[in-house]
Amino acid sequence: MRLGLIAGNGRFPFLVLDAAVAQGHDVTIVAAKEETFPELNDAAARVRSAIHWISLGQLGTCIKLLKQAGVTHAVMAGQVKHAKIFSAGLLPDATLLSVLAKLRWRNTDGLIGAVAAVLRDHGIELIDSTAFITPLLARAGVLTRRAPTEDEQKDFDFGWPIADAVAAMDVGQTIAVKHQAVVAVEAMEGTDEVIGRAGYLAGPGVRIVKVAKPKQDMRFDVPVVGIATIQAMRVAGASALAVDAGKTLMIDGEAIVRSADEAGITIVGRAVSGS
């Protein structure tokens, strides 16, 4: 298969690239200048994949490059900060302007879903972003040596329906809870910033609840946690992390669990429908 990799920031694009090539796919990369790590150049060279760098907003150029490479399927991997997508600094080309003009709501799901439709109109099918790295999806159950305490479990039980409701509105996918009170809610700033704010506001002992959207589209905006998440929790004094099994990408694999064990943090994978 001729695969297109539309790359944002973080390690996600590197993992998809290596896994797709290992599975015999011919990969062409389109990377966002404002977001993607420059080291992706070296990774592309190592596996002999073509890489093109474009600015956010150049949807028409992205489609042109993928079509020239004969791409039939594409994966979006890596974060593009929501604030950048909706900032005044974004310079959309004619193709993206036509997409924006048709949107009723300019939320993330609406925008990226419309982009996926445009790609399909040009013969490029956007596929599950975790299709090549499913072993890195969180498992159900307690993932660390330490199980949640009774108080931590109460905070999870309290936080899950609230986090689900916030995620359903496409506001954010993470909340922080302490003593069954919501301390912080994610919007465009990202998980690590929410954790830091929660530690500042409530001190040690906050619990972090990260969920998938109730109708999570696995093609984009998949929940991701990594060692950086655990490091942010350490600094904030957060003691417990809940993620959705089968829907959350553990970007650093078992290293996340080892880091949590070292810090005395518990991680739980919530079983959800479809996982």
N, C-alpha and C positions, 0 to 999 in steps of 0.2 A: 504494500500500500504506500502511496505517496502521501506523506503526512505533513501537515503544516503545524508548527508550534508557535503560537502567539504568546510571547513571553513577557511577564511582568517581573517584579522583584522577588528576592528570596531564592531559596534552594530548589523550590518546586520545579522550575523549568529544567534545571540540571538533571534532576531525577527522571523526569519524563523523557528527556533527550536520551539519556543512557539506556533506559529501559526499552524505549521504542526501537532504537538502533539494535540493541541486543536481540530484539524479537524480529529483526530483519526488515524493518521499515526504512524507507528513504525519507529523511526528515529535512524540511526547509524551515528555517527559523525566521520569524519577523519579531524583532525586539524593540521595546519602547525606550527611546533615548533617555527619557526622564526617570525611568524606573529600573530597568533591567541591569543587573550587575555586569560590569564590563568583562569579568572573567568568563562570561559565556562565549566570548570570542575564542578563547583557548579550548573550551570544551567542544565547541563546534569543529574547530580545526582537528582535534584529536580523533573525532569520529567521521571527519570529512563531510560535514553537513554545511550547506550554504547558510549564511546568516546575513540578514539585512536589518539596518537600524533606521527606524522612522520615528517621527514625533507623535505623541498622543494626538488624536484628532484626524490623522491621515488614514481614514478607513479605506478610501478609494485606492490609495497606494498599496495598502496591505492586501486588498483583494487582487489587485493587478499582479503583485509579486507572487502570490500563491498560485494564481491561474497560470502565470508564465512557467512555474515549476511543475505544472501538471497535478497540483494537489487536489485530492477529492475529499479528504477528511482533515479536520483541524482540531487541535486541542488548545484551550486557553489555560495557561499554567503560570502561577505567580500573581502576587497582589499588585493591583494598581490602586493607590490610595484614593478613597472615595472623594476626598476633598479636592484632589487634582482633577478628577473626572468632571466635577461640577464647578471648577474655579474659573475666574474671568480670564486666566492665562491660557486656557485651552483654546486652540485655534482650529476649529473643525473645518475640514474640506467640504466640497459640495456634497459628497456622498453621505458624510456624517450629518451635515446640515439637514439633508432630506429626511434622515432618520429622526433627528431631534424635532423637526417640525410636526411629525406625526404622533409624537408621544403625548399622552394625556397627563401622565405623572412622570417626572424626571427622577425616579428612584433607580437604584442599581439594577434590580431585576428587569424593570421596564426597558432601560437603555440597552443592557447587554442582550436581553431577549430579542430586542429589535435588531441589534447587530447580527445575532445568530440567524435571523430571518433573511437579512440581506445577503449573508454568506451563502445561505441555502439557495437563494434566487440566482446566485452565480455558480451554482454547482459544487459548493463546498459545504459539507455537513459537519457541524460542530458536534463533537462526541464527548462523552464522560471524561472529565479532566483527570480522573483517577484510574482510568481503564488500564493503564500500563503499570500501575504501582499499587494495586489493591492490597498487597500484604501490609502496607503502611497505614491502612485504615484501622481505627481504634476497635479493639475487641470489647465485648460486653463483660461487665463484672468489674471486680477490683483488680487493677492493673499493677499495683505496687505491693510491697511487702506489708505495709500498714493499711488496714481497712479504716473506713471513716469511723469516728467516734459517734456516739448517739447524737451529740449536739451538731456535729458536721452533717450527719444524715438528715437531721431536722431542717437544717439550712438548705440542703439540696432539695428536699421535698417541698419546701416553701418556695424556693427559687425557680424550679423547673417550669411551672405554669406561667410565671411572670416572664421568664426569658422566652418561652414559646410565643407568648403574646407579642412581645417586643419584636421578635424575629419575624412573626407573621406580618407585621406592619412594615417590614423591610427597613427598620430603624437601625438595628444592630443585632449581634448574635451573642453578646456576652453581658452578664450582669455580675455584680459583686454583692454578697449578702453577709450580714453578721447579726447574730441573735434574732434571726427571722425578720430582719429589716433590710430593705434594699439600700445599699450604700452608694453604688455607682452603676450607670447604664451606658453602654457603648452606643455611639452614634457614628461619626465619620473618623474618629481619632484612632481607632484600632485597639486591639485587646491589651497590649502591654501598657498603653497609656491609661486604660481603665483600671488595670491592676494597681498601677502607681498611684492614681488618684484615690482609690479605695484605701490603700495603706495610709495615705496622708490624712484622709478624713476620719477613718475609724481605727487606725492602729492595727497591731498584730491580731491575727485570728479571723481575718475575712476569708470567705470561701468564694471561689470563682466558678460560675456556671456558664458554660459555653454550649450553645445548641445549634443544630441545623434548623433551617426554616421548615415549617410544617410540610411544605411541598417543595423541599430542596431540589433545585435543578442541579444535578451533579456535573453539568457542563461548565459551570462557573460559580464563583463566590463560595466555594466549598470551605467550611470551617477548617482552620489549620492551627495546630499548636506545635511548639518545638522547644528546644532547650532554652531559647530566649524567653519563652513563656514561664518556664520554671525559674529562671534567673530573676525575672520581674517579680514573681511571687516571693522568692527569697527576700528580696530587698523590701518588699511591702509587708512581709510577715504573714502572707496568706498561707493557710494551712492545708487547703483541700481544693481539688479541681475536678469538676464533672464535665464530661464531654459526651457526645452522642456516638454510640458504637455504629460502625459501618458507614458513618456520614462525616466523621472528622479525620482529617489527615494528620497522622503523627509524623511530621516531616523528618524528624531525626531518629525515627524507629525506637528501638529499645534503649537508646542512649537517653531518651526523655525519662523513661522509667528509672534508670540508674541515677540520673540527676535528682529526680524527685525522692528516691529512697535515701540518698545522701543528705537531703535537706529535711527529711522527716515529713514530706508532703505526701498525701494520699491522692491517687487518681482513680476515678471510677468511670467506666463506660456505661452509659445508660442504654439499655436495649430499647430501640425505637422501631416502629413498623417499617419494613422494607430493608432493615439492616441484617 
